[in-house]
Amino acid sequence: MKIVNCQFDLELTAERQLNIENRVLVVGLGESGLAAARWLVRQGSQVTISEKKKKPDFNKDVLADLLRSGVKLELGGHKIKTFLESDLIVVSPGVSLDIKPLARAREQGVPIIGEIELASRYLQTPCIAVTGTNGKSTVVNLIGDMLRQGGKNVFVGGNIGRPLTYYIGGEQKADYVVLEVSSFQLDTTQTFSPLMALILNVSPDHLDRYADYHSYVRSKERIFANQGPGQILIINDDDPWLRKIQPRSGSTVYRYGLKSRPDRHAVLGNGHIKAKLPGEEMIEFYLDRFTLPGDHNKANLMAVILTSLALKISPSAIQEVIDHFKGLLHRIELVDTVQGIAFYNDSKATNIDAAIKSIASFSKPVVLIAGGRHKGSDYHPLVEAASEKVKWAVFLGEASSLLSKTFGNKISWSKATNMIDAVSLAFNQAQEGDVVLLAPACASFDMFKDFKHRGMVFKEAVRRLKKGV
């Protein structure tokens, strides 16, 4: 099978480029919005940024730099007039597409895209895009490491790290671009068509932003909507929804799963992973030194291996990364051990499925710390999963009452006022050999800036506990 050299035919690039010389409105001043605005200014656009947060919420030096570059700032709320007078709107993933100004602009025919779509139209490097409810960041970093180990120059970014517009603003010298792509980013794509698309899993999440689960799934499927012959889709065949996918676009599909089946290209067997691409020999990769716990991480590794093999990375380079990859911060991260009790930080478990998999990673009794901002999901599956391993639960944040009501008398629980209190309560319920696990199953924005901030506060609370014991 011949793999195309780029995300799209470079001869068509000019046809995909946008009219960005006129009035462009960037909605949201997060990392992607800031990157898009700065790139657009350099292209000669008349850029306005609309942001509902107020001036004190932002770094004054960043705002001053934007103003010096000619960007107009509208902070503290969205003005419908500005939306309607724009020639193009670039919306940040954190902004709901249902807000009134966007709805009015859509009615008036104003083009609305996201930063990923904007940057992809000017991208001249082959793109590997990864989506899924859980595991995206780990997989993106693993792919990046394996490509580098194989001698490739790689840009890793998207929903994790640097936005894609940072890359297209440079010389585009990478051999490959590896992107983490969220459902919110996919919602604003139109022509985005990666060389390789990976869907790791799909479970209920962000139901506060989507009408229902099917709407959320359809959003994930947009990652391969524009693929065609010579492009590759890699999917988790153990996922009930993904198993049904049969793209009509002509892209090549590679499937993986924990058990062997005739149509699977990577499977788990006897403590190692077997991978075989069409027309090639089967290769075994050993997991003796792979440190990430849980079958879900082994499944994610299969997706990474298939990606690397398709891009002609040597098996020895792939094995080297498997043996030495230590995982990411805030993903089932061992923080410390206090009096024989191990404290793990999985602040990235921002939905129920991630929390369930985190709990399942441990064979020892777990004291669970959960809670945060409710995202619309049903907590009963978490209770069911926790009933086998969780001896006590500590809840905090906006969802604490809903969690405690759902857990009821099935598992003992208590409520905490803050993270320090939560760590202390969990420690008091744990015994030597137990695990205290932060796996919130909720968003972080009720008490923290993001999941990273929540994880850092948890780790600091553990350090304070150890010093005071």
RAJO-V220257 format. One record per residue. N is the residue number from 1. RES is the residue in one small letter. PHI is phi in whole degrees, -180 to 180 (none if undefined). Layout:
N&RES&PHI ; N&RES&PHI
This chain:
1&m&none ; 2&k&-90 ; 3&i&-98 ; 4&v&-66 ; 5&n&-83 ; 6&c&-149 ; 7&q&-61 ; 8&f&-151 ; 9&d&-65 ; 10&l&-62 ; 11&e&-68 ; 12&l&-95 ; 13&t&-55 ; 14&a&-60 ; 15&e&-69 ; 16&r&-90 ; 17&q&-73 ; 18&l&-106 ; 19&n&-83 ; 20&i&-110 ; 21&e&-84 ; 22&n&-103 ; 23&r&-83 ; 24&v&-118 ; 25&l&-105 ; 26&v&-103 ; 27&v&-103 ; 28&g&104 ; 29&l&-110 ; 30&g&-87 ; 31&e&-62 ; 32&s&-70 ; 33&g&-65 ; 34&l&-64 ; 35&a&-63 ; 36&a&-64 ; 37&a&-62 ; 38&r&-64 ; 39&w&-67 ; 40&l&-63 ; 41&v&-60 ; 42&r&-67 ; 43&q&-89 ; 44&g&95 ; 45&s&-73 ; 46&q&-90 ; 47&v&-102 ; 48&t&-121 ; 49&i&-111 ; 50&s&-109 ; 51&e&-144 ; 52&k&-75 ; 53&k&-72 ; 54&k&-95 ; 55&k&-53 ; 56&p&-63 ; 57&d&-79 ; 58&f&-122 ; 59&n&-64 ; 60&k&-64 ; 61&d&-69 ; 62&v&-65 ; 63&l&-63 ; 64&a&-63 ; 65&d&-64 ; 66&l&-64 ; 67&l&-63 ; 68&r&-63 ; 69&s&-80 ; 70&g&101 ; 71&v&-74 ; 72&k&-93 ; 73&l&-108 ; 74&e&-121 ; 75&l&-104 ; 76&g&88 ; 77&g&147 ; 78&h&-98 ; 79&k&-102 ; 80&i&-58 ; 81&k&-57 ; 82&t&-64 ; 83&f&-63 ; 84&l&-72 ; 85&e&-92 ; 86&s&-88 ; 87&d&-89 ; 88&l&-155 ; 89&i&-119 ; 90&v&-111 ; 91&v&-102 ; 92&s&-76 ; 93&p&-64 ; 94&g&-78 ; 95&v&-99 ; 96&s&-65 ; 97&l&-76 ; 98&d&-95 ; 99&i&-64 ; 100&k&-57 ; 101&p&-60 ; 102&l&-69 ; 103&a&-62 ; 104&r&-66 ; 105&a&-64 ; 106&r&-64 ; 107&e&-61 ; 108&q&-86 ; 109&g&84 ; 110&v&-74 ; 111&p&-62 ; 112&i&-127 ; 113&i&-135 ; 114&g&-109 ; 115&e&-63 ; 116&i&-62 ; 117&e&-64 ; 118&l&-56 ; 119&a&-68 ; 120&s&-64 ; 121&r&-73 ; 122&y&-117 ; 123&l&-79 ; 124&q&-119 ; 125&t&-127 ; 126&p&-56 ; 127&c&-116 ; 128&i&-112 ; 129&a&-117 ; 130&v&-122 ; 131&t&-133 ; 132&g&144 ; 133&t&-68 ; 134&n&-135 ; 135&g&92 ; 136&k&-59 ; 137&s&-64 ; 138&t&-62 ; 139&v&-65 ; 140&v&-60 ; 141&n&-69 ; 142&l&-64 ; 143&i&-61 ; 144&g&-58 ; 145&d&-65 ; 146&m&-68 ; 147&l&-67 ; 148&r&-65 ; 149&q&-62 ; 150&g&-87 ; 151&g&89 ; 152&k&-97 ; 153&n&-92 ; 154&v&-131 ; 155&f&-106 ; 156&v&-115 ; 157&g&-172 ; 158&g&93 ; 159&n&-68 ; 160&i&-116 ; 161&g&75 ; 162&r&-86 ; 163&p&-63 ; 164&l&-64 ; 165&t&-65 ; 166&y&-61 ; 167&y&-71 ; 168&i&-69 ; 169&g&-77 ; 170&g&-103 ; 171&e&-88 ; 172&q&54 ; 173&k&-93 ; 174&a&-69 ; 175&d&-76 ; 176&y&-144 ; 177&v&-108 ; 178&v&-114 ; 179&l&-119 ; 180&e&-87 ; 181&v&-127 ; 182&s&-87 ; 183&s&-62 ; 184&f&-63 ; 185&q&-69 ; 186&l&-67 ; 187&d&-59 ; 188&t&-109 ; 189&t&-95 ; 190&q&-132 ; 191&t&-119 ; 192&f&-54 ; 193&s&-148 ; 194&p&-70 ; 195&l&-56 ; 196&m&-130 ; 197&a&-118 ; 198&l&-120 ; 199&i&-118 ; 200&l&-82 ; 201&n&-177 ; 202&v&-141 ; 203&s&-138 ; 204&p&-54 ; 205&d&-162 ; 206&h&55 ; 207&l&-73 ; 208&d&-79 ; 209&r&-112 ; 210&y&-114 ; 211&a&-63 ; 212&d&-162 ; 213&y&-61 ; 214&h&-63 ; 215&s&-64 ; 216&y&-64 ; 217&v&-64 ; 218&r&-60 ; 219&s&-63 ; 220&k&-62 ; 221&e&-69 ; 222&r&-65 ; 223&i&-64 ; 224&f&-115 ; 225&a&-61 ; 226&n&-106 ; 227&q&-74 ; 228&g&-150 ; 229&p&-55 ; 230&g&90 ; 231&q&-107 ; 232&i&-126 ; 233&l&-117 ; 234&i&-115 ; 235&i&-136 ; 236&n&-80 ; 237&d&-76 ; 238&d&-81 ; 239&d&-79 ; 240&p&-57 ; 241&w&-76 ; 242&l&-66 ; 243&r&-59 ; 244&k&-82 ; 245&i&-68 ; 246&q&-136 ; 247&p&-58 ; 248&r&-94 ; 249&s&-81 ; 250&g&96 ; 251&s&-71 ; 252&t&-86 ; 253&v&-111 ; 254&y&-111 ; 255&r&-118 ; 256&y&-141 ; 257&g&-170 ; 258&l&-70 ; 259&k&-111 ; 260&s&-74 ; 261&r&-143 ; 262&p&-58 ; 263&d&-98 ; 264&r&-101 ; 265&h&-100 ; 266&a&-149 ; 267&v&-143 ; 268&l&-102 ; 269&g&-159 ; 270&n&55 ; 271&g&79 ; 272&h&-145 ; 273&i&-105 ; 274&k&-105 ; 275&a&-130 ; 276&k&-146 ; 277&l&-86 ; 278&p&-56 ; 279&g&80 ; 280&e&-123 ; 281&e&-77 ; 282&m&-72 ; 283&i&-123 ; 284&e&-105 ; 285&f&-124 ; 286&y&-97 ; 287&l&-112 ; 288&d&-56 ; 289&r&-111 ; 290&f&-79 ; 291&t&-95 ; 292&l&-77 ; 293&p&-80 ; 294&g&94 ; 295&d&-65 ; 296&h&-63 ; 297&n&-72 ; 298&k&-68 ; 299&a&-65 ; 300&n&-61 ; 301&l&-63 ; 302&m&-60 ; 303&a&-61 ; 304&v&-66 ; 305&i&-62 ; 306&l&-63 ; 307&t&-60 ; 308&s&-65 ; 309&l&-65 ; 310&a&-63 ; 311&l&-95 ; 312&k&65 ; 313&i&-79 ; 314&s&-68 ; 315&p&-56 ; 316&s&-66 ; 317&a&-67 ; 318&i&-63 ; 319&q&-62 ; 320&e&-60 ; 321&v&-70 ; 322&i&-56 ; 323&d&-73 ; 324&h&-121 ; 325&f&-71 ; 326&k&-104 ; 327&g&87 ; 328&l&-111 ; 329&l&-63 ; 330&h&70 ; 331&r&-123 ; 332&i&44 ; 333&e&-95 ; 334&l&-69 ; 335&v&-88 ; 336&d&-174 ; 337&t&-120 ; 338&v&-123 ; 339&q&52 ; 340&g&80 ; 341&i&-105 ; 342&a&-90 ; 343&f&-106 ; 344&y&-116 ; 345&n&-106 ; 346&d&-122 ; 347&s&-60 ; 348&k&-70 ; 349&a&-76 ; 350&t&-93 ; 351&n&-140 ; 352&i&-67 ; 353&d&-62 ; 354&a&-64 ; 355&a&-66 ; 356&i&-62 ; 357&k&-67 ; 358&s&-64 ; 359&i&-62 ; 360&a&-67 ; 361&s&-72 ; 362&f&-111 ; 363&s&-96 ; 364&k&-89 ; 365&p&-59 ; 366&v&-118 ; 367&v&-104 ; 368&l&-96 ; 369&i&-110 ; 370&a&-140 ; 371&g&123 ; 372&g&150 ; 373&r&-86 ; 374&h&-66 ; 375&k&-115 ; 376&g&95 ; 377&s&-90 ; 378&d&-87 ; 379&y&-87 ; 380&h&-61 ; 381&p&-61 ; 382&l&-68 ; 383&v&-62 ; 384&e&-62 ; 385&a&-68 ; 386&a&-72 ; 387&s&-61 ; 388&e&-87 ; 389&k&-129 ; 390&v&-88 ; 391&k&-90 ; 392&w&-159 ; 393&a&-127 ; 394&v&-120 ; 395&f&-112 ; 396&l&-145 ; 397&g&86 ; 398&e&-62 ; 399&a&-88 ; 400&s&-61 ; 401&s&-68 ; 402&l&-66 ; 403&l&-64 ; 404&s&-64 ; 405&k&-67 ; 406&t&-71 ; 407&f&-68 ; 408&g&51 ; 409&n&-104 ; 410&k&-76 ; 411&i&-137 ; 412&s&-64 ; 413&w&-150 ; 414&s&-146 ; 415&k&-109 ; 416&a&-119 ; 417&t&-88 ; 418&n&-156 ; 419&m&-69 ; 420&i&-61 ; 421&d&-63 ; 422&a&-63 ; 423&v&-64 ; 424&s&-65 ; 425&l&-63 ; 426&a&-64 ; 427&f&-61 ; 428&n&-67 ; 429&q&-94 ; 430&a&-94 ; 431&q&-124 ; 432&e&-53 ; 433&g&95 ; 434&d&-82 ; 435&v&-120 ; 436&v&-101 ; 437&l&-121 ; 438&l&-86 ; 439&a&-139 ; 440&p&-65 ; 441&a&64 ; 442&c&-144 ; 443&a&-71 ; 444&s&-100 ; 445&f&-76 ; 446&d&-77 ; 447&m&-125 ; 448&f&-135 ; 449&k&-68 ; 450&d&-167 ; 451&f&-66 ; 452&k&-66 ; 453&h&-61 ; 454&r&-61 ; 455&g&-64 ; 456&m&-65 ; 457&v&-66 ; 458&f&-62 ; 459&k&-64 ; 460&e&-66 ; 461&a&-65 ; 462&v&-66 ; 463&r&-62 ; 464&r&-65 ; 465&l&-62 ; 466&k&-64 ; 467&k&-67 ; 468&g&-89 ; 469&v&-72
